[in-house]
Every structure is written in C-alpha cells, then in structure tokens.
Amino acid sequence: MTGRQRRYPLPLIVGLCLTFDSLRGGAAPPIEDPDWPCQQRLVPELSAGTYWTGAPIPDGVDWRADPRVADLVQATVPRDVSAEAGTAKIQAFAKTLDEGEKAKTLALAFSGILDETNRTRDQFIARLKELTRRQRDIAAQVAKVADEINAIPADATGEAASRRTDAVDRQAFLTRAFDETRRTMRYACEAPTELEARLGAYARALQPAP
C-alpha cells in the first residue's frame, strides 16, 4: 500500500456512517422528522400565542398595508440585525405613536415580525433538511467505496492496484465532503434558535408595561 493510501484508514471512513447519527445529539428530545438533524426539537412554525400577551392582533388586517409597520418589520427582521439593534428600533418606533393607536399598531407590528421570522426560519429548516439528505447520500457512497476497497487486496498490482488507488482517492474526497457538510450543519442548526430568541426579545419590546 502506498503512503497516500495509508493516510485514510478504512475504519475511520466507515466510522463516518456512524458519525451521521451522532449529529443529532444523544441528549436531544425525540425527533419526529427523520430529516431534521439538530439537537433541539423541530418546531415547524412559531405561533403568536407562545410570545404574545399584549393587545389582540387585528384579525384579517394585513400589516403590509401600514407603511410604518412595514418599514419597521423590514428594519428588524433581516438575519444580520441583532436583537439589541432591532429592539432599539422598536422602542424608537413606539415613541412615535399616539397612545390611542399604540397598542393596536404594536400588535400589528408583532404580526408582521412573526410572519417574516417564520419565513426566514422556513428557509433555514429547508436547508438543514437538505443537508441531512446530503449526509445520508454521502454515507451510502462511503459504504459503497469501502466495499470496493475491501474487494481489492492491499498488495494488489497492475490494474487492480490502480483501481484501489482510485477508490482510496474517492474515499478521501467523500471524507472531506462529509466533514464540510457536518460543519455547515452545526452552524446552521444555531440559526432557528437564534431567530426564536430574537423574536422573544422583540415581543417583549412591543408589549408596553401595564
């Protein structure tokens, strides 16, 4: 076996298939969706009742119809807006409202922020499920390549040795792809939780103290 082949021992590569399951985290609650890879339980959609105890959210009213509310939503929901910065924008907005309209307008603003937060979360959830399916596909490819390598003796020569070298090279490529996807997945798993925490901060800022 060449030095390049020894660099990627077969047990390590086969172990990636087992690592796929560990991405879910042993301490996590039961996961109902097989494509959901994160430790926290999947909540498909955030609901107003979880965060909002202020004035009733106007029924059948489109928050986009109020330019002031629409501007506030667009200023606070982008992913790169921190909870602190968004809260400051909300507080400044609330000071511009007359007392007679404040409760209703702030409730409408929460409705818009909730809608847009859910839309952003949907995108992350879809991406995470896509990454899970990619990991599953890579794991299947790893197993297939492992079988190819096992079928060729380590001391093979000629064409067989070339095929073994090619399989080991593909094995190394799959390893890198698996690790890259895993790193992306772990980072992406933080996004839904961060969005939920920020929504909670916004909801508190939008509900005036009694």
Backbone hydrogen bonds, N-H to C=O, Kabsch-Sander energy under -0.5 kcal/mol:
donor,donor_aa,acceptor,acceptor_aa,energy
6,R,2,T,-1.8
7,R,3,G,-0.8
8,Y,5,Q,-1.2
12,L,9,P,-0.7
13,I,9,P,-1.4
14,V,10,L,-2.7
15,G,11,P,-1.9
16,L,12,L,-0.5
16,L,13,I,-1.4
17,C,14,V,-1.4
18,L,14,V,-0.6
19,T,15,G,-2.1
20,F,16,L,-1.6
21,D,17,C,-0.6
21,D,18,L,-0.8
22,S,18,L,-1.1
23,L,19,T,-1.0
23,L,20,F,-0.7
24,R,21,D,-1.5
25,G,22,S,-1.2
28,A,25,G,-1.4
32,E,30,P,-0.6
36,W,33,D,-1.9
50,T,47,S,-1.0
51,Y,47,S,-0.6
51,Y,48,A,-1.4
52,W,48,A,-3.3
53,T,51,Y,-0.5
61,V,58,P,-0.9
62,D,60,G,-0.5
63,W,61,V,-0.6
65,A,62,D,-1.9
66,D,63,W,-1.2
70,A,66,D,-2.7
71,D,67,P,-2.4
72,L,68,R,-1.9
73,V,69,V,-2.7
74,Q,70,A,-2.3
75,A,71,D,-1.4
76,T,72,L,-1.1
76,T,73,V,-0.9
77,V,73,V,-2.2
81,V,78,P,-1.9
82,S,80,D,-0.6
86,G,82,S,-2.8
87,T,83,A,-2.4
88,A,84,E,-2.0
89,K,85,A,-1.7
90,I,86,G,-2.2
91,Q,87,T,-2.6
92,A,88,A,-2.1
93,F,89,K,-2.2
94,A,90,I,-2.6
95,K,91,Q,-1.4
96,T,92,A,-0.5
96,T,93,F,-1.4
97,L,94,A,-1.3
101,E,98,D,-1.1
102,K,98,D,-1.5
103,A,99,E,-0.6
105,T,101,E,-2.6
106,L,102,K,-2.9
107,A,103,A,-1.9
108,L,104,K,-2.0
109,A,105,T,-2.3
110,F,106,L,-2.2
111,S,107,A,-2.0
112,G,108,L,-1.9
113,I,109,A,-2.5
114,L,110,F,-2.9
115,D,111,S,-2.3
116,E,112,G,-2.5
117,T,113,I,-2.4
118,N,114,L,-2.5
119,R,115,D,-2.0
120,T,116,E,-2.2
121,R,117,T,-2.6
122,D,118,N,-2.5
123,Q,119,R,-1.4
124,F,120,T,-1.7
125,I,121,R,-3.0
126,A,122,D,-2.4
127,R,123,Q,-2.0
128,L,124,F,-2.7
129,K,125,I,-2.3
130,E,126,A,-2.0
131,L,127,R,-2.2
132,T,128,L,-2.1
133,R,129,K,-2.2
134,R,130,E,-2.0
135,Q,131,L,-2.6
136,R,132,T,-2.3
137,D,133,R,-2.0
138,I,134,R,-2.6
139,A,135,Q,-2.6
140,A,136,R,-1.8
141,Q,137,D,-2.0
142,V,138,I,-2.7
143,A,139,A,-2.0
144,K,140,A,-1.9
145,V,141,Q,-2.7
146,A,142,V,-2.6
147,D,143,A,-1.8
148,E,144,K,-1.8
149,I,145,V,-2.5
150,N,146,A,-2.6
151,A,147,D,-1.5
152,I,149,I,-1.5
156,A,153,P,-1.7
160,A,157,T,-1.0
161,A,157,T,-0.8
162,S,158,G,-1.8
163,R,159,E,-2.3
164,R,160,A,-2.2
165,T,161,A,-2.5
166,D,162,S,-2.4
167,A,163,R,-2.1
168,V,164,R,-2.4
169,D,165,T,-2.2
170,R,166,D,-2.2
171,Q,167,A,-2.2
172,A,168,V,-2.1
173,F,169,D,-2.1
174,L,170,R,-2.5
175,T,171,Q,-2.0
176,R,172,A,-2.1
177,A,173,F,-2.3
178,F,174,L,-2.7
179,D,175,T,-2.5
180,E,176,R,-2.5
181,T,177,A,-2.3
182,R,178,F,-2.3
183,R,179,D,-2.3
184,T,180,E,-2.2
185,M,181,T,-2.4
186,R,182,R,-2.3
187,Y,183,R,-1.8
188,A,184,T,-2.8
189,C,185,M,-2.1
190,E,187,Y,-1.3
191,A,188,A,-1.1
193,T,189,C,-0.6
194,E,190,E,-2.3
195,L,191,A,-2.5
196,E,192,P,-2.1
197,A,193,T,-2.3
198,R,194,E,-2.3
199,L,195,L,-2.3
200,G,196,E,-2.0
201,A,197,A,-1.8
202,Y,198,R,-2.5
203,A,199,L,-2.7
204,R,200,G,-1.9
205,A,201,A,-1.9
206,L,202,Y,-1.9
207,Q,203,A,-0.7
207,Q,204,R,-0.6
